[in-house]
Amino acid sequence: MEKILTSLRAYTTVKYSNKRKNRSCVTCGNIATTEALFDVGEGIIVIEKYCDICAKQVQ
């Protein structure tokens, strides 16, 4: 499976919401601030969350 970065967008948490909780960076475990959208083919998009530092290294 090849992941192709399609876009980055800001990730904000919503207080007092059961649907969206604070998430951590998939690389280092810090609080996530950015979502990266990857196209993996056949119309499937994978969303991964990153902190500011790790988001700069996403390719």
C-alpha positions in Angstrom: 0.0 0.0 0.0 1.5 3.3 -1.1 0.4 6.5 0.8 0.4 9.7 -1.2 0.0 12.9 0.8 -2.9 14.9 -0.6 -3.2 17.7 2.0 -2.6 19.0 5.5 -5.2 20.8 7.6 -5.4 22.1 11.1 -6.7 19.7 13.7 -8.6 21.2 16.6 -10.2 19.5 19.5 -13.8 20.2 20.5 -14.3 20.7 24.3 -17.2 18.9 25.9 -17.7 16.6 22.9 -17.9 12.8 23.1 -17.4 12.5 19.4 -14.0 14.1 19.2 -11.4 13.6 21.9 -7.9 14.9 22.2 -5.7 12.8 20.0 -2.0 12.3 20.0 0.6 12.4 17.3 1.1 9.1 15.5 4.9 9.6 15.5 5.9 11.0 18.9 2.7 10.9 21.1 2.5 14.6 21.7 -0.9 16.4 21.3 -1.9 16.5 17.7 -2.4 19.8 15.9 -2.4 18.8 12.3 -4.3 16.2 10.2 -2.6 14.7 7.1 -4.8 13.2 4.4 -3.3 10.4 2.4 -4.7 8.8 -0.7 -4.1 5.0 -0.7 -5.9 4.2 -3.9 -9.4 3.1 -4.9 -10.9 6.2 -3.4 -9.7 5.5 0.1 -8.4 8.4 2.2 -6.4 7.8 5.4 -6.3 10.5 8.0 -3.3 10.6 10.4 -2.8 13.2 13.2 0.6 14.9 13.9 2.0 17.5 16.2 3.5 20.7 14.6 7.1 19.3 14.6 6.3 15.9 13.1 3.9 17.5 10.5 6.9 19.3 8.9 8.5 15.9 8.2 5.4 14.3 6.6 5.9 13.3 3.0 
